[in-house]
């Protein structure tokens, strides 16, 4: 939610047009995160003594048109050094509008400007304090208190550096934030910081980087609080600046820096990045990058690594597909192969997960497994709970992160807690992780994003290797999460003699899975015809049980988030406890019935639906004539082992939701009111 992109060029001449195009392109790469308005801030002159802000509600394309239709901007002016910041906003405080968009300014002269991702929970207190000191507010946002606060501190402490001002500001803020600052008082400097929201620094230079690590510079404790005292003394440092500055090696000092909410915005410029930690303050001055912290906490790293991203620009392009979601649905034969690559040995039927290998003995001694996630990630835990219980013979709890936190769930030191998140930044899941970690549990992260907060804060983890997922509605990440948890169950049962025949059956199923997914994707034209009959409906029920219960939940979620139709995933065993009252000949019902241990119970539910006049659409296995004779319409999927069947049965529902959304004129990549990465509670 929200997206930050900033670009600083040092001794690398760029025209204003090139700078603005870079900022706009960065925002376009972040559109999938969800937003309702956008804005940029650039220098009005080469000295950086004046800042121009352009903001508007609506899409980035509308902002781009407004910028390049301006007649008072000199697009050809060259800048040897320049800082530009930009932002896509998801409204949390204040309606979507130009005034509430970012960058937010400190005053009408744009002395300080800031872009912000997150929520400031104590903004009312800060706002009241600043109002009592004569500062006036023009927007309804929580972010404006940040730009006003830094101006207030600067007015009382003009001797402080830009970085020291930002350090003072973040001590007063509560909540989650990623921030990037620009100021006409400190031209050509850029300061960035984060707490609870993701932020990375991309580095591009013509020469080799002088180091792969940047030592962290620690400030001494603050002498006074700027919200309670007038003057703050400048802070000393525990190390000299020369040991902590990053700069290109050699005589060629040209360098470009990129600050972004995630890697998709910087990968076309550089694959060398630093993932900032909570309360890091990154400062760029005179082309040199330094990383600072006010206080040192136990066990924290004394440096930040410059890592090389393994991401190609082609992976975040649509190619020949009409949307990212369509592309990602059809990538699933390859994405499941990537999830298994180097991990599943089909010849000797072994599975190795390198990210958790050293922790397997500890996991085997645990009291119970807890699987925690939100939305689609939660559904992947429901999908795999049964096979985990069967193969590990451990109690397995699956939890929605928000509900888990609301209950203050008891956690014990011999618990193993899995946190599943595509982005690795989901706010509720991350807070639940910290809760469990503080209670001494072993933390296992299951994510699709290297360098994410969940990755860094877990003791060990499984990277699902699905590749970048840009569409807001998750498709290939779900099937790869599903598969990763099944592989974990196989790892834990490897030495159980009683489980060997079952393990062999599942591994044979894994071998056939990519080709079977390709077979399911051939149903696309059939699903389109079905969509043409359904897209005018207002509601749909999706029913199943056993391993396909999660498929119903996930399919219903896809339908509601993409098509804006009401949809409900129903456990077929609960049919008589209420949902049966909804059944008539006008209610669309999708039923998933496969030849698994609950087949006879599903058939019982199916017959009850038809007895009440229901006209079910059935997803069944190929050749299951007995089931299909009860169907109004049916879709056939290949047979596989029961615990993997949900991967094959969910794909027709992904296709169905996609086609209905297109027929209803919905934006399938960016559904209304939704964000790809939910980084605030």
C-alpha positions in Angstrom: 0.0 0.0 0.0 1.5 3.3 -1.1 4.7 3.4 -3.1 7.8 5.5 -2.7 10.3 6.2 -5.5 13.2 8.7 -5.3 16.0 9.3 -7.7 19.3 11.2 -7.0 21.9 11.7 -9.7 25.4 12.9 -8.7 27.8 14.2 -11.3 25.7 12.3 -13.9 24.0 15.1 -15.9 20.3 14.6 -16.5 17.7 16.9 -18.0 14.6 17.7 -16.1 12.7 15.6 -18.7 14.9 12.6 -18.0 14.5 13.0 -14.2 10.7 13.3 -14.4 10.5 10.3 -16.8 12.5 8.3 -14.3 10.2 9.2 -11.4 7.1 8.5 -13.4 8.4 5.1 -14.6 9.3 4.3 -11.0 5.7 5.0 -9.9 4.3 2.9 -12.8 6.3 0.0 -11.5 4.7 0.5 -8.1 1.1 0.8 -9.3 0.3 -2.8 -8.5 0.7 -2.0 -4.8 -2.6 -0.1 -4.9 -3.1 3.7 -4.8 -5.6 6.5 -5.5 -3.4 9.5 -6.1 0.2 10.4 -7.0 2.8 13.2 -6.9 6.4 14.3 -7.5 8.8 16.9 -6.2 11.7 18.2 -8.2 14.0 21.3 -8.1 12.9 24.4 -9.8 16.5 25.6 -10.4 20.0 24.0 -10.7 20.9 25.3 -7.2 18.1 23.4 -5.5 16.9 26.5 -3.7 13.3 26.1 -4.8 11.2 22.9 -5.0 8.3 22.4 -7.3 5.5 19.9 -6.3 3.0 18.4 -8.7 0.2 16.3 -7.3 -3.2 15.0 -8.3 -5.7 12.3 -7.6 -6.2 9.4 -10.0 -3.8 7.3 -12.0 -0.1 7.9 -12.6 -0.9 8.4 -16.3 -3.0 11.4 -15.3 -0.1 12.8 -13.3 2.2 12.2 -16.2 -0.1 14.0 -18.6 -0.4 17.0 -16.2 3.4 17.2 -15.8 4.3 17.1 -19.5 1.5 19.4 -20.5 2.9 22.1 -18.2 4.1 25.1 -20.2 6.1 26.7 -17.4 8.5 23.8 -17.0 11.9 23.8 -18.7 12.2 20.2 -19.6 15.6 20.6 -21.2 17.4 22.2 -18.2 20.4 20.0 -17.2 21.2 19.1 -13.6 24.6 17.7 -12.6 23.2 16.9 -9.2 19.5 16.5 -8.4 17.1 14.9 -5.9 13.6 14.0 -7.1 11.0 12.2 -4.9 7.7 10.7 -5.9 4.8 8.8 -4.4 1.6 6.8 -5.0 -0.8 7.3 -2.2 -3.4 4.9 -0.7 -5.9 7.1 1.3 -5.9 6.3 5.0 -6.3 9.8 6.5 -8.2 12.2 4.3 -10.0 11.5 1.0 -8.1 11.0 -2.3 -7.3 14.6 -3.5 -4.4 16.7 -4.8 -4.1 18.4 -1.4 -3.9 15.1 0.5 -1.5 13.6 -2.0 2.3 13.3 -1.4 4.8 14.9 -1.3 3.5 16.8 1.7 5.2 20.1 2.4 6.2 22.0 5.6 4.9 25.4 4.4 3.9 27.2 1.2 7.6 27.8 0.3 8.2 24.0 0.3 11.1 24.3 2.8 10.9 20.6 3.6 8.9 17.9 1.6 8.4 14.3 2.5 6.8 11.2 1.0 5.5 8.6 3.4 4.3 5.0 3.4 2.5 3.8 6.6 0.4 5.3 9.3 1.5 7.6 12.1 -0.6 6.5 15.1 0.2 9.5 17.3 -0.3 12.1 14.6 -3.1 13.8 16.6 -0.8 14.5 19.5 2.0 15.8 17.2 -0.5 17.9 15.3 -1.9 19.5 18.5 1.7 20.2 19.7 2.6 21.9 16.4 -0.7 23.8 16.2 0.0 25.2 19.7 3.3 26.5 18.3 1.5 28.4 15.5 1.9 25.9 12.6 -1.1 25.7 10.3 -2.3 22.5 8.5 -3.7 22.4 5.0 -4.4 18.7 4.4 -6.2 15.9 6.3 -3.2 13.6 6.2 -1.2 12.2 9.1 1.9 12.7 6.9 1.7 16.5 7.1 2.7 16.4 10.7 6.1 15.0 9.7 6.9 17.8 7.3 5.7 20.4 9.8 7.6 18.7 12.7 10.9 18.8 10.8 10.4 22.5 10.0 9.7 23.2 13.7 12.8 21.4 14.9 14.9 23.2 12.3 13.6 26.5 13.4 14.7 25.9 16.9 17.9 24.1 15.9 19.3 25.5 12.7 22.8 24.1 13.4 21.6 20.5 13.0 22.4 18.6 9.8 19.6 17.3 7.6 20.2 13.8 8.8 20.2 14.9 12.5 16.8 16.6 11.9 15.3 13.4 10.5 16.7 11.4 13.5 15.0 13.9 15.8 11.7 13.6 13.9 11.5 9.8 14.0 12.0 9.7 17.8 8.7 11.5 18.1 6.7 9.3 15.7 4.7 6.2 16.6 3.3 3.7 14.1 4.7 2.4 10.8 6.5 4.5 8.2 8.9 4.6 5.4 10.0 8.2 4.7 12.1 10.1 2.1 12.9 13.7 2.7 14.0 16.6 0.4 14.7 20.2 1.4 15.6 23.5 -0.2 17.6 24.2 3.0 19.8 21.3 2.3 20.0 21.2 -1.5 21.1 18.0 -3.3 20.8 16.0 -0.1 18.3 13.1 0.4 17.5 11.4 3.7 15.4 8.2 4.0 14.3 6.1 7.0 11.9 3.3 7.8 10.1 1.6 10.7 7.7 -1.2 9.9 7.3 -0.3 6.2 9.7 -1.5 3.5 12.4 0.7 1.9 15.5 -0.1 -0.1 18.3 1.8 -1.6 19.5 1.0 -5.2 23.0 2.0 -6.2 24.3 2.5 -9.8 27.8 3.6 -10.6 30.0 3.3 -13.7 32.9 1.8 -11.7 33.0 -1.1 -9.2 31.6 -0.4 -5.8 34.2 0.3 -3.2 32.7 -2.2 -0.8 29.9 -4.7 -0.5 29.1 -3.6 3.1 28.4 -0.3 4.6 29.2 0.0 8.4 26.4 1.5 10.5 27.2 4.8 12.2 25.7 5.2 15.7 24.7 8.5 17.1 25.0 9.3 20.8 21.8 9.5 22.8 19.6 12.6 22.3 20.1 15.4 24.8 16.5 16.7 24.6 13.2 16.0 23.0 12.3 18.6 20.4 8.6 18.3 21.3 9.3 19.2 25.0 12.5 21.3 24.9 13.7 24.2 22.8 17.2 23.3 21.7 18.9 20.0 20.9 22.6 19.7 20.9 24.3 18.2 17.8 24.9 14.5 18.2 28.4 13.0 18.3 29.3 9.8 16.4 30.8 6.5 17.6 32.9 6.2 14.4 34.5 8.7 12.0 32.6 9.4 8.8 35.4 8.1 6.6 34.8 4.6 7.8 31.1 4.6 7.0 30.7 6.5 3.7 29.9 4.6 0.6 31.2 5.9 -2.7 32.3 4.5 -6.1 35.9 3.3 -6.3 38.4 5.0 -8.6 38.4 8.6 -9.9 35.0 8.4 -11.6 32.7 9.6 -8.9 29.4 9.6 -10.9 26.7 7.7 -9.0 23.0 7.4 -9.0 20.8 6.4 -6.0 17.3 5.1 -6.0 15.0 4.8 -3.0 12.0 2.6 -3.4 9.3 0.6 -1.6 10.3 -2.6 -3.5 12.8 -3.9 -6.0 10.4 -3.8 -9.1 10.9 -0.1 -9.3 14.7 -0.1 -9.4 15.6 -3.3 -11.3 15.6 -1.6 -14.7 18.3 0.7 -13.3 20.4 -1.5 -11.1 20.4 -4.8 -9.3 22.6 -3.7 -6.5 20.5 -2.8 -3.4 20.6 -2.3 0.3 17.5 -3.3 2.3 17.1 -0.8 5.2 16.3 -2.1 8.7 13.9 -0.6 11.1 15.1 2.8 12.4 18.0 3.0 9.9 18.6 6.5 8.5 20.2 6.5 5.1 21.8 9.9 4.1 23.1 10.9 0.7 25.3 14.0 0.7 27.9 15.0 -1.9 27.4 11.7 -3.7 28.3 9.7 -0.5 25.8 7.3 1.2 25.9 6.7 4.9 23.7 4.5 7.2 23.0 5.8 10.7 21.2 4.7 13.8 20.4 6.7 16.9 20.7 3.7 19.3 22.3 0.3 19.1 20.1 -2.7 20.0 21.4 -6.1 21.1 22.3 -8.7 18.4 21.9 -6.2 15.5 24.2 -6.2 12.5 27.0 -3.6 12.5 26.7 -3.2 8.7 24.3 -3.3 5.8 25.1 -5.6 2.9 24.8 -4.4 -0.7 23.2 -7.4 -2.4 22.7 -8.4 -6.0 19.1 -9.0 -7.0 18.4 -12.1 -9.1 15.5 -10.4 -11.0 15.2 -9.7 -14.7 13.3 -6.8 -16.2 11.3 -9.3 -18.4 9.9 -10.9 -15.2 8.0 -7.7 -14.4 6.7 -7.1 -18.0 3.4 -8.4 -19.4 4.9 -9.6 -22.6 2.1 -10.8 -25.0 -0.5 -11.1 -22.3 -3.3 -8.6 -21.8 -2.7 -8.3 -18.0 -0.3 -9.4 -15.4 -2.9 -11.7 -13.8 -3.4 -13.6 -17.0 0.3 -13.9 -17.4 0.8 -15.2 -13.9 -2.0 -17.8 -14.2 -0.4 -19.2 -17.3 3.1 -19.1 -15.7 2.1 -21.7 -13.1 3.5 -24.8 -14.9 6.9 -23.0 -14.8 6.4 -21.5 -11.3 5.8 -24.8 -9.7 8.9 -26.2 -11.4 10.9 -23.3 -10.0 9.4 -24.0 -6.5 10.6 -27.6 -6.7 13.9 -27.0 -8.6 16.9 -28.2 -6.6 14.7 -29.4 -3.8 12.8 -32.5 -5.0 14.9 -35.4 -6.2 12.5 -37.6 -8.1 14.9 -40.4 -8.6 15.5 -41.2 -4.9 12.3 -39.6 -3.7 14.0 -37.1 -1.3 13.2 -33.5 -0.6 15.7 -30.9 0.7 14.8 -27.4 1.9 18.1 -25.6 2.4 16.6 -22.7 4.2 15.4 -24.8 7.1 17.8 -27.7 6.9 19.8 -26.8 10.0 16.6 -26.4 12.1 14.9 -29.7 11.2 16.0 -31.4 14.5 14.5 -28.6 16.5 11.3 -28.5 14.5 10.8 -32.3 15.0 11.0 -31.7 18.8 8.3 -29.0 18.8 5.0 -29.1 20.6 2.9 -27.9 17.7 3.0 -26.1 14.4 1.3 -22.8 13.9 0.7 -21.5 10.3 -0.2 -17.8 10.2 -1.1 -15.6 7.3 -3.7 -13.3 5.7 -6.0 -13.7 2.7 -4.6 -16.0 0.0 -1.6 -16.9 2.2 -4.0 -18.0 4.9 -5.8 -20.2 2.4 -2.6 -22.0 1.6 -2.3 -23.0 5.2 -5.9 -24.3 5.2 -5.0 -26.2 2.0 -2.1 -28.0 3.6 -3.1 -28.4 7.2 -4.4 -31.9 6.7 -1.3 -33.3 5.0 0.9 -31.6 7.6 -1.1 -33.3 10.4 -0.9 -36.6 8.6 2.8 -36.7 7.8 4.2 -34.9 10.9 1.7 -36.3 13.4 1.8 -32.9 15.2 -1.0 -30.6 16.1 -1.3 -28.0 13.4 -3.1 -24.7 14.0 -3.9 -22.3 11.1 -4.5 -18.7 12.0 -5.6 -15.4 10.4 -2.9 -13.0 11.6 -5.4 -10.3 12.6 -7.5 -12.7 14.7 -4.4 -14.3 16.2 -3.3 -10.9 17.4 -6.7 -9.9 18.7 -6.8 -13.0 21.0 -3.3 -12.6 22.5 -2.9 -16.3 21.7 -0.7 -18.2 24.1 2.7 -19.1 22.5 5.3 -21.4 24.0 9.0 -21.7 23.5 8.6 -25.2 21.9 6.2 -23.9 19.3 7.2 -23.6 15.6 5.4 -20.7 13.9 5.2 -20.4 10.1 4.5 -16.9 8.7 3.3 -17.0 5.1 3.3 -13.9 3.0 3.9 -13.3 -0.7 5.5 -9.9 -0.2 7.1 -10.7 3.2 5.8 -7.3 4.4 2.2 -8.0 5.3 1.6 -5.8 8.4 -0.6 -8.1 10.5 1.6 -11.2 9.7 4.8 -9.2 10.6 3.4 -8.1 13.9 2.3 -11.6 14.7 5.8 -12.8 13.8 7.3 -10.4 16.3 4.8 -11.4 19.0 5.7 -15.1 18.6 9.4 -14.3 18.4 9.2 -12.3 21.7 7.6 -15.4 23.3 10.6 -17.6 22.3 9.0 -19.6 19.4 11.0 -20.8 16.4 10.1 -18.6 13.4 9.9 -19.9 9.9 9.2 -17.4 7.1 7.6 -18.5 3.8 7.8 -15.7 1.3 8.3 -14.8 -2.3 10.5 -11.8 -1.8 14.2 -12.0 -0.9 15.2 -9.3 1.6 11.7 -8.7 2.9 11.0 -8.0 6.6 9.7 -11.5 7.2 12.7 -13.0 5.5 15.1 -11.0 7.6 13.3 -11.4 10.9 12.7 -15.2 10.7 15.1 -17.7 12.2 14.9 -19.8 9.0 12.7 -19.9 5.9 11.4 -21.3 2.6 11.6 -19.1 -0.4 8.7 -20.1 -2.7 10.6 -19.0 -5.9 7.4 -18.2 -7.8 8.9 -15.2 -9.5 7.6 -11.6 -9.3 3.8 -11.5 -8.9 2.5 -8.1 -10.0 -1.3 -8.7 -10.2 -3.0 -7.7 -6.9 -5.0 -11.0 -6.9 -2.5 -13.8 -6.1 -2.4 -16.8 -8.4 1.0 -18.4 -8.9 2.1 -17.4 -5.4 -0.8 -19.3 -3.9 0.1 -22.6 -5.7 3.8 -22.2 -4.9 3.0 -21.5 -1.2 0.7 -24.6 -1.2 3.5 -26.6 -2.8 6.2 -25.3 -0.4 4.2 -26.4 2.7 3.6 -29.8 1.1 7.4 -30.1 0.6 7.9 -29.2 4.2 5.6 -32.0 5.3 7.6 -34.4 3.1 10.9 -33.3 4.7 9.6 -33.8 8.2 8.3 -37.3 7.4 11.5 -38.5 5.6 12.6 -40.8 8.4 9.2 -42.3 9.2 9.0 -45.8 7.8 5.2 -45.9 8.1 4.9 -42.9 5.9 7.1 -44.0 3.0 4.4 -45.3 0.7 2.4 -42.1 1.2 5.5 -40.0 0.6 6.2 -41.9 -2.6 2.6 -41.3 -3.8 2.9 -37.6 -3.2 6.3 -37.3 -4.9 5.0 -39.0 -7.9 2.2 -36.5 -7.9 4.7 -33.7 -7.8 6.5 -35.1 -10.8 3.2 -35.0 -12.9 2.0 -31.7 -11.6 3.5 -29.2 -14.2 2.1 -31.2 -17.1 -1.3 -31.5 -15.4 -1.4 -27.8 -14.8 -0.8 -27.2 -18.5 -3.8 -29.6 -19.2 -6.0 -27.6 -16.8 -5.0 -24.3 -18.5 -6.4 -25.7 -21.8 -9.9 -25.3 -20.2 -9.5 -21.5 -20.8 -12.0 -21.4 -23.7 -14.5 -23.5 -21.8 -14.2 -21.2 -18.8 -14.7 -18.2 -21.0 -18.0 -19.6 -22.2 -19.1 -20.3 -18.7 -18.1 -16.7 -17.7 -20.3 -15.3 -20.4 -23.2 -17.0 -18.8 -22.3 -15.9 -15.3 -20.9 -12.4 -15.4 -24.3 -10.7 -14.9 -24.9 -12.6 -11.6 -24.8 -10.8 -8.3 -23.7 -13.7 -6.1 -22.1 -17.1 -6.3 -21.5 -19.9 -3.8 -18.4 -22.2 -4.0 -18.7 -25.5 -2.1 -16.4 -28.4 -1.2 -14.8 -30.2 1.7 -11.7 -32.0 2.7 -8.6 -30.9 0.7 -10.9 -28.8 -1.5 -12.3 -26.6 1.3 -9.3 -24.2 0.8 -10.0 -24.2 -2.9 -13.5 -22.9 -2.2 -12.2 -20.2 0.1 -9.6 -19.1 -2.4 -11.9 -19.3 -5.4 -14.5 -17.2 -3.7 -11.9 -14.7 -2.7 -10.7 -14.4 -6.3 -14.2 -13.9 -7.5 -15.1 -11.2 -5.0 -11.8 -9.2 -5.2 -11.7 -9.2 -9.1 -15.4 -9.1 -10.2 -16.9 -7.3 -7.2 -19.6 -10.0 -7.1 -20.6 -11.4 -3.7 -19.1 -14.8 -3.3 -18.8 -17.2 -0.4 -16.6 -20.3 0.1 -18.7 -22.9 2.0 -17.6 -26.1 3.7 -20.0 -28.6 2.2 -20.3 -30.2 5.6 -22.0 -27.0 6.9 -24.6 -27.0 4.1 -27.5 -28.0 6.4 -26.4 -25.5 9.0 -27.6 -22.5 7.1 -26.3 -22.2 3.5 -28.9 -24.6 2.2 -31.5 -21.9 2.7 -29.8 -19.9 -0.1 -30.2 -22.7 -2.7 -32.7 -22.3 -5.5 -32.6 -22.3 -9.3 -31.5 -18.7 -9.5 -28.4 -19.0 -7.2 -25.2 -19.9 -9.0 -23.4 -22.7 -7.2 -20.0 -24.1 -8.0 -19.1 -27.4 -6.4 -15.7 -29.1 -6.3 -16.1 -32.9 -6.2 -13.1 -35.2 -6.6 -12.4 -38.8 -5.9 -10.8 -38.4 -2.5 -11.7 -39.7 1.0 -14.7 -37.3 1.3 -16.1 -38.1 -2.1 -19.2 -39.8 -0.8 -19.9 -36.9 1.6 -19.5 -34.4 -1.3 -21.9 -36.4 -3.4 -24.4 -36.2 -0.6 -24.1 -32.4 -0.5 -24.4 -32.3 -4.3 -27.6 -34.3 -4.3 -29.1 -32.0 -1.6 -28.3 -29.0 -3.8 -30.0 -30.5 -6.9 -33.0 -31.6 -4.8 -33.6 -27.9 -3.9 -33.6 -26.8 -7.5 -29.9 -25.9 -7.6 -28.1 -26.1 -10.9 -24.5 -26.7 -9.9 -21.4 -26.1 -11.9 -19.1 -28.9 -11.0 -15.3 -29.1 -11.1 -14.6 -32.9 -11.1 -12.0 -35.3 -12.2 -11.8 -36.5 -15.8 -14.1 -39.4 -16.5 -16.2 -39.0 -13.4 -19.5 -39.6 -15.1 -21.3 -40.4 -11.9 -20.7 -36.9 -10.6 -21.1 -35.1 -13.9 -24.7 -36.4 -14.4 -25.8 -34.0 -11.5 -24.1 -31.0 -13.2 -25.7 -28.2 -15.1 -22.2 -27.5 -16.4 -18.9 -29.2 -15.5 -15.2 -28.7 -15.9 -12.8 -31.7 -15.8 -9.4 -31.7 -14.3 -6.8 -34.5 -14.2 -6.6 -36.9 -11.2 -3.7 -36.5 -8.8 -3.0 -37.5 -5.2 -5.6 -36.0 -2.9 -3.3 -33.5 -1.1 -2.3 -31.9 -4.4 -5.7 -31.9 -6.0 -6.4 -28.4 -4.7 -3.7 -27.0 -7.0 -5.5 -28.3 -10.0 -9.0 -27.4 -8.9 -8.2 -23.8 -8.0 -6.9 -22.9 -11.5 -10.4 -23.1 -13.2 -11.6 -20.7 -10.5 -8.7 -18.3 -11.2 -9.6 -18.4 -14.9 -13.3 -17.9 -14.1 -12.7 -14.9 -11.9 -10.3 -13.4 -14.5 -12.8 -13.8 -17.4 -15.8 -12.5 -15.4 -13.8 -9.5 -14.3 -12.8 -8.7 -17.9 -16.5 -9.1 -19.1 -17.7 -6.8 -16.3 -15.1 -4.2 -17.3 -13.0 -4.5 -14.1 -9.3 -3.8 -13.8 -8.0 -7.3 -13.2 -4.5 -6.2 -12.2 -5.6 -3.4 -9.8 -9.0 -4.1 -8.3 -10.7 -1.2 -6.6 -9.8 -0.5 -3.0 -7.2 -3.3 -2.8 -3.4 -3.3 -2.6 -0.9 -6.0 -3.4 1.2 -5.4 -0.3 -0.8 -4.6 2.8 1.8 -2.8 4.8 -0.5 -1.2 7.4 -3.0 -2.8 9.8 
